[in-house]
Amino acid sequence: MNTFIKVTITAVLAVITLASCSNKQSLQEYYVDNQENGDFILVDVPTSLLGKNVEALTEEQQKVFKTVRKINLMAYQTKSGDTAAMQIERDKVKDILTSDDYEELMKASGDMGQMRLYFKGEEEAIDEVIFFGADENKGFVLARLLGNDMNIGDMMRMAESLNKSDIDVSQFGSIMEVFENQ
């Protein structure tokens, strides 16, 4: 009887362990795996860059701003017309973003390519906002906004106020080149 219980407990623990392990790559792992890859342009944006004029923001805007911890930007630019390599990387990102972890908030397409906005967490307590923009011939851009208990409505209002503020965007030049005419 003791052997049966030991075998049953061992089997249950093995099933739980295997079920909890996922072979699917996370967005963070994808980002880290490609940090040294010369095909990618990576920029970590400190919130201090965005908040040069934090004191000029309203109290509500400052509260929203403080929920943002970090911003990661990643771009892959198609080189010499080699769209196959770009499409492989783009499909990896799409696969990660279509997992159960992310919820699509919005999508659009037009002359500049396709754009999708995702979030991770609860609607009133978002942990991560993802912008994914791709052009079949030029490449893709992935922006991750990481925070604590962010609210999408508050973030949209904050984005509007940042558009009116004095932000030094010179550090983003290499990222934006992905979508410029080649």
C-alpha positions as CSV (number, residue, x, y, z in Angstrom):
1,M,0.0,0.0,0.0
2,N,2.8,2.4,0.8
3,T,4.4,1.7,-2.5
4,F,1.2,2.5,-4.3
5,I,0.9,5.9,-2.4
6,K,4.5,6.8,-3.2
7,V,4.1,5.9,-6.9
8,T,0.8,7.9,-7.1
9,I,2.4,10.9,-5.4
10,T,5.4,10.8,-7.6
11,A,3.3,10.5,-10.7
12,V,1.1,13.4,-9.7
13,L,4.1,15.6,-8.9
14,A,5.7,14.6,-12.3
15,V,2.5,15.6,-14.1
16,I,2.3,18.9,-12.3
17,T,5.9,19.7,-13.0
18,L,5.6,18.9,-16.7
19,A,2.3,20.8,-17.0
20,S,3.9,23.9,-15.4
21,C,6.9,23.9,-17.7
22,S,6.4,25.7,-20.9
23,N,8.6,25.4,-23.9
24,K,7.1,28.5,-25.4
25,Q,9.4,31.5,-25.4
26,S,8.4,34.6,-23.5
27,L,8.8,38.1,-25.0
28,Q,11.4,38.9,-22.3
29,E,13.4,35.8,-23.3
30,Y,13.1,36.7,-27.0
31,Y,14.4,40.2,-26.2
32,V,17.3,38.9,-24.1
33,D,18.2,36.2,-26.7
34,N,18.5,38.9,-29.4
35,Q,20.4,41.5,-27.4
36,E,23.7,40.6,-29.0
37,N,22.2,39.9,-32.5
38,G,23.5,42.6,-34.9
39,D,20.3,42.3,-37.0
40,F,18.3,44.0,-34.2
41,I,18.3,47.5,-32.9
42,L,17.6,47.6,-29.2
43,V,17.0,50.6,-27.0
44,D,16.1,50.6,-23.3
45,V,14.5,53.9,-22.5
46,P,14.7,55.1,-18.9
47,T,11.5,56.8,-17.7
48,S,13.7,59.7,-16.7
49,L,14.1,60.5,-20.4
50,L,10.4,60.8,-20.8
51,G,10.0,62.7,-17.6
52,K,12.3,65.6,-17.9
53,N,9.4,67.9,-17.2
54,V,7.5,65.7,-14.7
55,E,6.9,68.7,-12.4
56,A,5.0,70.4,-15.3
57,L,2.6,67.5,-15.3
58,T,-0.7,67.6,-13.4
59,E,-0.9,65.5,-10.2
60,E,-3.0,62.9,-12.0
61,Q,-0.5,62.7,-14.8
62,Q,2.4,62.3,-12.4
63,K,0.6,59.5,-10.7
64,V,0.1,57.7,-14.0
65,F,3.8,58.4,-15.0
66,K,5.0,56.7,-11.8
67,T,3.2,53.4,-12.8
68,V,5.7,53.1,-15.7
69,R,8.9,51.2,-14.8
70,K,10.7,50.7,-18.1
71,I,10.4,50.9,-21.8
72,N,12.1,48.5,-24.2
73,L,12.3,49.2,-28.0
74,M,13.4,46.5,-30.5
75,A,13.5,46.8,-34.3
76,Y,14.5,44.5,-37.1
77,Q,15.3,46.1,-40.4
78,T,15.2,44.1,-43.6
79,K,18.7,44.3,-45.1
80,S,19.4,44.0,-48.9
81,G,15.8,42.9,-49.6
82,D,16.2,39.7,-47.5
83,T,12.6,39.6,-46.3
84,A,12.7,35.8,-45.5
85,A,14.9,36.3,-42.4
86,M,12.8,39.2,-41.2
87,Q,9.6,37.2,-41.7
88,I,11.0,34.4,-39.6
89,E,11.7,36.8,-36.7
90,R,8.4,38.6,-37.2
91,D,6.5,35.2,-37.0
92,K,8.4,34.4,-33.7
93,V,7.1,37.6,-32.2
94,K,3.6,37.1,-33.5
95,D,3.6,33.6,-32.0
96,I,4.6,35.0,-28.6
97,L,2.0,37.7,-28.8
98,T,-0.8,35.4,-29.7
99,S,-0.2,33.3,-26.6
100,D,-2.7,33.3,-23.8
101,D,-0.6,35.8,-21.8
102,Y,-1.4,38.8,-24.1
103,E,-4.8,40.3,-25.0
104,E,-5.1,42.2,-28.2
105,L,-6.4,45.7,-27.6
106,M,-6.3,47.2,-31.1
107,K,-5.1,46.5,-34.6
108,A,-4.8,48.6,-37.7
109,S,-3.2,48.5,-41.2
110,G,-2.4,50.9,-43.9
111,D,0.4,52.2,-46.1
112,M,2.9,52.0,-43.3
113,G,2.2,48.3,-42.6
114,Q,0.3,46.6,-39.8
115,M,0.1,47.7,-36.2
116,R,-1.2,45.9,-33.2
117,L,-1.5,46.9,-29.5
118,Y,-1.5,44.2,-26.8
119,F,-1.6,44.2,-23.0
120,K,-0.8,41.7,-20.3
121,G,-2.6,41.8,-17.0
122,E,-6.0,43.0,-15.9
123,E,-7.7,46.0,-17.6
124,E,-7.4,48.1,-14.5
125,A,-4.0,46.7,-13.5
126,I,-1.9,46.3,-16.6
127,D,1.7,45.0,-16.2
128,E,2.8,45.3,-19.8
129,V,1.7,47.2,-23.0
130,I,3.1,46.0,-26.3
131,F,3.1,47.9,-29.6
132,F,4.0,45.7,-32.6
133,G,4.3,47.4,-36.0
134,A,5.4,45.5,-39.1
135,D,6.0,46.2,-42.8
136,E,6.4,43.2,-45.2
137,N,9.4,44.8,-46.9
138,K,11.0,47.0,-44.3
139,G,10.9,45.2,-41.0
140,F,9.2,45.5,-37.6
141,V,9.3,47.5,-34.4
142,L,8.4,46.1,-31.0
143,A,7.9,48.5,-28.0
144,R,7.3,47.2,-24.5
145,L,6.0,49.4,-21.8
146,L,6.4,47.7,-18.4
147,G,4.8,49.0,-15.3
148,N,2.8,48.3,-12.2
149,D,-1.0,48.5,-12.2
150,M,-1.2,50.6,-15.3
151,N,-4.6,51.6,-16.6
152,I,-5.0,51.8,-20.4
153,G,-7.3,54.9,-20.2
154,D,-4.8,56.7,-18.0
155,M,-2.0,55.7,-20.3
156,M,-3.8,57.1,-23.4
157,R,-4.3,60.4,-21.6
158,M,-0.7,60.4,-20.5
159,A,0.4,59.8,-24.1
160,E,-1.6,62.8,-25.2
161,S,0.2,65.0,-22.6
162,L,3.6,63.6,-23.5
163,N,3.0,64.6,-27.2
164,K,2.7,68.2,-26.0
165,S,5.8,68.0,-23.8
166,D,9.5,68.6,-24.6
167,I,10.9,65.1,-25.1
168,D,14.3,64.4,-26.6
169,V,13.6,61.8,-29.3
170,S,17.1,61.8,-30.8
171,Q,17.8,58.4,-29.1
172,F,15.0,56.8,-31.1
173,G,16.4,57.7,-34.5
174,S,17.8,54.2,-35.3
175,I,14.5,52.6,-34.3
176,M,12.5,54.9,-36.6
177,E,14.8,54.2,-39.6
178,V,13.2,50.8,-39.9
179,F,10.1,52.4,-41.4
180,E,11.8,55.1,-43.5
181,N,12.0,54.7,-47.3
182,Q,15.0,52.6,-48.3
